[in-house]
Amino acid sequence: MQTNFTPEQLQDPGIARANEVLRTCVHCGFCTATCPTYQVLGDELDSPRGRIYLIKDMLEKGRPADARTVKHIDRCLSCLSCMTTCPSGVHYMHLVDEARAYIEKTYRRPPMDRALRWVLARILPYPGRFRLALAAAKLGRPFARLMPDARLRAMLDMAPVHIPPVSRNDDPQVFPAQGARRMRVALMTGCAQRALNTDINDATIRLLRRLGCEVVIARGMGCCGALTHHMGRVGESHAAAARNIAAWMGEKRAGGLDAVVINTSGCGTTVKDYGHMFRNDPLAADAAEVSALALDVTELLVRLGLQEGAPKGLRVAYHAACSLQHGQRVKAAPKDLLKRAGFEVVEPVDSHLCCGSAGTYNLMQPEISRQLRDRKVATLEARKPDVIAAGNIGCMMQIGAGTGVPVVHTVELLDWATGGPKPRALAASGP
């Protein structure tokens, strides 16, 4: 694609990166075939190719974002399926991130939009605040239909029936390896996950310790920054990321680290991009080192070598989170591990398509999100599973809201198969 940015515009690192990405696009349209919003809406401007044209026009002209452009960019899930499909290697993630930051700087949203985005940015990345909000939403859930805005109704509808107790395992501490220590790893405990499902981190710690890992919960670590990053709130997202970089590099310098382990794939995609986010910052070297250390928990488990288990007589439908299969290109590891542990693993048709969670997308675009969820649930249930497994808390909450089949994290099943407790969702569903 030909671009016409001025030399002055290209002095901005974000514009320069956008220019690089735009120039790799050859207009082929392969991305439209795998874009969830294009399949639902059928509008070229709701496809990656259409959004690329909108972004190019907006950035080249240096004009403030307009309502039409914002509407179509906001409808993007950032599922990154287009990056898996693209034969030219267009790095759409960096392009849409720059567009969202530009929109945040140049566009004044309607009052309700501004209020909702402010609330989400001030609550979701903070587990304590999020727990309080979930308790309030639980009380308000019976009145959801009275809410004047569909997004408010979606927020109440998504509140879980049960809020898990606080886990002390998320506090800064060091868990020694069981037996000989093979690795020393830092576990990212997440933010929303700590409020929504404490079993995931607990299972991860048990499993890694069993396999010879000393597990560090670093002091000062918090939200990865993804939630605010995808809103274009660069200052907030980079501040959160910088705190994590300082926390993990402090641990690395003090006692060494073999990996930063992440069991929420949406966070993993962001942490693995820290090197790019801070490429022009004094933190560049540390950020690049953290990105190089970052591993999804299933990537680490492959390296550690999970023991083979006897058949469990349980049919597991594996849902591939977009942030894992497209954002990190981790595809085989979760399925191979589940099979090795003794589970029968099946996949839905169109497994590359998003479930509609996408961070805050199911709260800000509830109608599109619901259509994607219903499609995903139908394809999963068609495989007649006993349980659905996924590697991202957002996907688990989204799918769980639309099905009666138990939904658990992949690591919970692997922990159970190697000596841990039966996952709570399975225990509640029957013998």
N, C-alpha and C positions, 0 to 999 in steps of 0.2 A: 504494500500500500504506500503510495506517495504521500509525504507529509510536507507541510510548509510552515514550520515553526521558525521564528526569527532567532538570530544568534542571542539576542537578549533573553528570549523565552527559555532557550536551552541552557542558560546559566542556572536555572532552577533544577535541582537534582530530580525532583518528581516529574517535571515536564520532560527532562532528558530521558528518564526511564520510560515514560509513556511513549515518547517518540520511538525508542528502540522497539517496544512491543508492537506499536502500530505498524511499523515498517516490515514486520515479519508476517503480517496478515495478507493472504492472497485472495480474499473474497470467496473462497471455494464453497462456503456454506455447509461443510460437513458437520459443523457444530450444531446446526439447527436440528439435526436428526436425534441428538441426545440431550437437548436442552429441555428440562422439565416444564419451564414456564411457556416455552414456545408450543410444546405439545398440549398444554392446558388452554392457552389463550389464542394460539394461532396467529399472533401478530409478529411480523418480522422485527419490530422494534423491541419485542420481548424475547429475542434470541440474542446470542452473543454477537453475531455479525451486526445485527441492528443496533445493539448498544455500543459496539465499537464505533460505528458511524456517528452516533450521537456524541460520544465522548470526544472523538476527533474534532468534530465541529466546534464543540464547546471550548476545548482547550486551545485549539489553533487560533480561534478568534479572540480568546482571552475575555470572553463575555461572561457576565454572571449566569449561573445556571438558571434555566427557566422551568416552569412547572411540568412541562411535557417531558423534558429530559429527566427531571427528578423522579417522575412517576415510573418511568421504565427502568431506571437504575435501581430504585427502591424495590422493584419487583424481582430483581436478580437475587437468587438464593446464595450465590457464591458457592455452589456445590462443586464447581470446577470440573464437571463432567466434560465440558468443552475442551479443557486442557488435555484430558485423556484422549479425546477424539481427534484433536487438531493434528493434521499431518505436517504442519509448518512450525510447530513448537511455539505458538503464540502464548505468552505468559499472561493470560487474561487476569489472573489474580492481582498482579501488580498494577495492571491498568485500571481495574475497577476500584481498587483501593485508592489510587490517586484521584479518580473521579469522585469518590465519596468524600475525600478530604477537601477537594475543590468545592463541592456542593456545600459542605458544612461552612466554608469560609464565605461563600458568595450568595447563598440562597436563604431567604427568611421563610421558614415553614409556617403554616397556619398554627394558631395558638395551641390547639389540642395536640398536634403532632409534636410541637416543641415540648409540651408538658409531659407527654408519654415517654418521649426519648430521654428527657432529663430524669424522670423517675426510674426508668430502667437502668440508666447509667449510674445512678446513685444507690441502687438496691442490689441488683443481681451480682455484681462483683464482690459483694461483702456478705459472707455467710451469715453473720449475726443479724444484719438488717434483713436479709432475705428470709430468714426463719420467721422473723416478726411479721413480714409481709405475707408469708404463706399462712400464718395463723389467722391474720386478718382476712385473707382471701377465703380461707376455709369457712369463716363465719358468714362471709358475704355471698358464698356460692349459691345458696338457695334463692338469692335475689338477682342472679345473673341476667335473667331474661328482662329485667326492668332497666338494665343499663342502656343508655341512649347510643352508645358507640360500640360497634362490633368488636373492637380491639379490647375494650374494657370487659366485655363478656368473655372473650377468649382468655384473658388473664385470670378471671375467676374460674372458668371451666378447667384450666390447666392445673389448678391448685390440687396437690395430692390429697387423698382422703386421710392418709396417715403421714405425719411428719416424724421422721426418725429421730431418736435421741442423739444428742451430741456425742461424737466419738472423741475420746481423749487421744486416740492414735494420731490425730491430725495436729497435735501440739508439737512444737519443736523438740526433737529428741533423736536418739539413735537406737535402733533395734539391732541387736547383735545377730549375726548369722547362726544358724543351727548347724553345728559341726564345723568343719574347716571353712574359713572364709575364702570364697572364690572371687568376689567382687565387692566393691563399696559403691553404692548407688544412692542418688538423691531421688526421692519420690515427689512428684508434683501432686499435691492433694486437691488442687482445683478450688473453685469458689462455689458456683451453683451446686456442684456435685456434693459438697460437704453439707449442704442444707437438704438436698433432695434424697440422697442415698448414701449413707455412711458405710454400708456393707462393701462397697466396691474397693475403697482404700484398705479396709480391714482385710479383705480377701487377698489383695495384692501384697500387703506386707507379710501375711502368713506364707503365701506361696513363694515369694522371693527369699524369705529367710530359710524356708525348707530346702531351697535349691542352693544355699550357700552364700546369700547376699547379706551384707550389712546394709541396712536401709536407714538413710538419713532423712529426717524431716527438717529442712533448713530453716533457721530463724530468719524472719523478714520476707519469706516467700509468700506470694499471694496470687491474685488473678493474673492470668497470662497476658491480659490486655485485649483479647480477641473481641469481646463484646463491644467495647468502645471503639476499637479499631475499625470494625465493620460499620459503625455509625459515622465514621469520618472524624471522630474526636481524637485527633492524633496526639495532642498534648497529654490527654489522660491515658491513652493506650501505651504511649512510650514511657510514661512515668511508671506504670505498673510493670512493664517489661524490664525497665532499668532496675527496679527493686529486686526482681527475680535474678537478673544477671549478677547483681552484687551479692545476693544470698548464696547462689550456687558457686560462684567463683571464690567466695570466701571459704566455703567448705572444701573446694578443690585445693586451694592453696594451704589450708590447714591440715587436711587429712587425706587428700587425694579423692578423686571421683572417677569411676570407670564409665558412668552413664548418668544422664538425667532421665528418669523413667516417667512416662506419662500414660495414664490409663483413660484419658478423655481425649479422643482423637481430634476434636475441634481445637483444643489447646495445643496438641502436638503439632498441628500444621502451622500454628502461629509461632511457637517456640523455635521450630526448625527454620523459620523465616527471620528470626532476630538478627542474623548476620546481615541480611538485606536491609531491614528496618533501620539499623544503626550504622550503615556503611559509611556515612559521612559524619559520624559522631566520634568524640573521644573514646566512647565505649566500643568502637568497632571491633577491636581485637578480641575483647572479652565476649562480646555478643556472638562473634563468629565461632568462638570456642564452645560456648553454650549450645549453639545450633548443632555443632558437630557431635556433641555429647548426647543430644536429645534422641531418645528412642521410644517408640510405642512399646508398651509392655509386652506385646506379642513378639516384637523383633528381639527383645532381650531374652524372652523365654526360648526362642529358637536357638540363640547362642548358648544358653545354659544347658539345653538339652533336657526336655521334659521326658520323664520315663513313660514307657508304653503301658497303657492300661487295658484291663479286660473289658469286653463289651458291656455297656451300661444299660442296653435295652431302651435307650431314650433317643427319640428323633428330634434333632435340633435344626431349626430353620435359621440359617445365619444371615443376618442383615448387615450388609457392608456399608458402614457409614461413609458418606461422601468424602469427609475430611480425611478418612483413612485410605480409601481406595483411589480417590482422585487427587486429594491434596498431598498425601504422603506416598502414594503408589505402593502401599502395603496391602496386598491382595490375598496371597496364598497362606501367609503365616497363621492367621487366626483359624482358618478352616483346617489346615494341616495339624495344628495343635489339638483342636477338638477331636479330630479323627484319631490321633495318636493316643489321646486320653480315653478312648473307648466309646465315643458318641457317634451315632449315625448323623451325618451332616448333609442337609439339603439346602438348595438356594432357590429363591423365587425367580420367576421370569422377569426380565428387565431389571436385574439386580443393580444395574448402573444408575438407575433413576433415584432421585432424592425422595425421602419420606416427608419432606416439608417442614422439618424442624428448623434447621439452619440458624442456630443461635437464638435471636429474638424474632426471627421471621414469622414463626407461628403466632406470635403476639401482635406483630405489626401488619401482617398480611394474612389474616385468619382464613379468608375464603379460599384463596389459592392453596394455602397450607392444608386446609381440610381436604380438598380434592386430591392432593398428592398423598396425604395420609391414607385416605380411603382406598386409593389405588394400591398403595404399598401393602396395606393390611390384607387386602383381597388376594394379592399374589403370594403373600406369606402363608395365609390360612389355607390356600389351595394345596399346599404341600403337606397338609395334615400333621403339623408338628406337635410334639409334646411341650416344647418350649422354644422361644425365640431368643437368640443371642445377638448382642450388638456390642460394639466397643466405644460407644459414646452416650453419655447420660441424656443429651438432648433427644437423640433418636429413641432411646428407651422410653422416655416420658411421652414422646409423640405417638409412638406405635402403641404403647400401653394404654393410651387414652382411647384407642379405637378397636381393641381386641380383648377377648377374655382369655387368650392364651398367655401363660406367664412369660414375662420378658425379663431377662437377666443379662448381666454383663458377662462377656466371654471369660474373664478372669475368675468370676465366681464359680463357673462350671469347672474350670481347670483346678481351682483350689479344692473344690469338693472331690474331684476325681483323684486327688493326690493326698487326701487325708483331712481336708478341712470340713466344716459343717455344710449341710445341705443348704443351698441358697434359700433365703427367706421366702421369695416368691413361689418357689417350688414346694416348699414345706407347707405353705398356706393353701396350695391348690389341691393337695391330696397326699396319699401315702407315697 
